[in-house]
Amino acid sequence: MTRPEFDTLDQALRAREGDPSPALLFEDERWSWAEHVQASAARAALACDLRRPGPFHIGYLLENVPETSLWLGAGAVSGATMVGINPTRRGAELARDIAHTDCQLIITDSGSRDLLRESAPALAREDRLLVIDSPEYNERLAPYANASLPARTVEPGTMALLIFTSGTSGAPKAVVTSHARWCFIGRMLSLVQGLTAADVFYEAMPLFHSNALFVGWSPCVYVGGTLALRRRFSASGFLPDIRKFGATYMNYVGKPLTYILATAETPHDRDHALRIVFGNEAAERDIERFRTRFGVPVQDAYGSTETGANVTRPAETPPGALGRAPEGTVVLDPETLAEKPRARFDAHGRLLNAEECIGEIVNKNIGAGFEGYYKNDEANRQRLRNGWYWTGDLGYRDAEGWFYFAGRDFEWLRVDGENFSAAPVEAILARFPGVLLCGVYAVPDEDVGDQVMAVLQMEDGTAFDAAAFDAFLAAQADLGTKWEPRYVRLAATLPLTPTAKLIKRQLRAERWECADPVWLRPSRGQALRRLTAADVTDLRARFAARGRESELERR
């Protein structure tokens, strides 16, 4: 079969006009491509009539419901720029996101309308909102039910999306995505994965995030497959959904595989049609566990919303490595611009020259795809320096050229004069029996530099045993001498972005003064014990005695 080639998803959707094949599945609803395209045309006509002077930007604050896909289609065929609004943002932060991206119209539901009224009253005027579960919405749409697709097709260079970065370390930035880039990603992924119109794409990742938009919605529209929507991710709902919809492809980002694997095993875990699981940031141990349990290989890759650099993981990737990158992707010293020396390991796999070999992952091939941040020249200058794309991620390479991830650029820790990153420490702590999720981050030392703090979320029914944890750490040959956590926080739940990325800025701000139980190691080599109120008072007094109180006020 000859695969059609499109330069924009506008072209791909127009090619589906009148197509009776299935396009969208949601709960017990079914939409054909003919219905999807017609509904998108209706919404595009409404949006065009409501358009005001200025940027044609439409924000959407929605769960993964049919209206989300229909409005994405409306943006694709009308040339409007769709802005995914993060529902976990609140107050001034939410208002800032909407104002910053110049949204002149917002698509939402009644629940989120209340959030908008509370957080951004000046931006939540009824004349700027379309509330999809209100009678007024249906009344406004009714005159456009039979609208034709816009006469003018969309140019490839038109801005299609503004996608906010996750904001785990600071204010999110709005990443510009053109129609050409959005379509190109869908085309390339469909080719690499062998996706066709016969595939059913299971989409439980939020559709305001790049993972769902780039590796879920885009390839599905490109090949004319079927999109199976889940309102929001559910670990317990994963396998029933896969079976119900006959899903053959699933994308993920962050920790979903961890949560799925925490559900009870059954003898029927391989009874499904799923054949491809593709995403990024899965825990290495979960990739093999998922394949073993469900019989589906997991293809985990390194990437970002900016798509400025990528690393793929072939089957022969060594344990702990990210994979290989295209020519021109290197690890640089940001000060000298020199390439970092290759990593060296001891017999136990412990990295011997972290300070020497860890640097920033940089793509010297500037044509990689980054199209800039919206109205943020300073962030653009930081990303594009010396004509290269700087990822902001730390990494290193071994003698054979394999890339290893060492954390984000804000995940450096400096303990007793030694620099290291959080990622390898997290990989070790994840091996402790009963750990569901974990994170490692820097908290201030009373004298100078940092101390290591870890947060653990244990599996249901598993109690944390501090003595067993200490014994486990002592037995890990690859644990660096400065990596042992001084503080361990035990959390029932972790602060996560909607794509299950750990929000470390919040954890760092709360430190040991939090509602969760915390264990303290009074000094190196001593056993962990429960932190008490007296310990907290003593710690504050020690910071004050050393003139470092300001370290405890930083957020």
Secondary structure, 3 states (H helix, E strand, C coil): CCCCCCCCHHHHHHHCCCCCCEEEEECCEEEEHHHHHHHHHHHHHHHHHHCCCCCCEEEEECCCCHHHHHHHHHHHHHCCEEEECCCCCCHHHHHHHHHHCCCCEEEECHHHHHHHHHHCHHHCCHHHEEECCCHHHHHHHHHHCCCCCCCCCCCCCCEEEEEECCCCCCCCCEEEEEHHHHHHHHHHHHHHHCCCCCCEEEECCCCCCHHHHHHHHHHHHHHCCEEEECCCCCHHHHHHHHHHHCCCEEEEECCHHHHHHCCCCCCCCCCCCCCEEEEECCCHHHHHHHHHHHCCCEEECECCCCCCCCEECCCCCCCCCCEECCCCEEEECCCCCCECCCCCECCCCCECCHHHHCEEEEECCHHHCCCCECCCHHHHHHHEECCEEEEEEEEEECCCCCEEEEEECCCEEEECCEEEEHHHHHHHHCCCCCEEEEEEEEEECCCCCEEEEEEEEECCCCCCCHHHHHHHHHCCCCCCCCCCCCEEEECCCCCECCCCCECHHHHHHHCCCCCCCEEECCCCCCCCEECCHHHHHHHHHHHHHCCCHHHHCCC
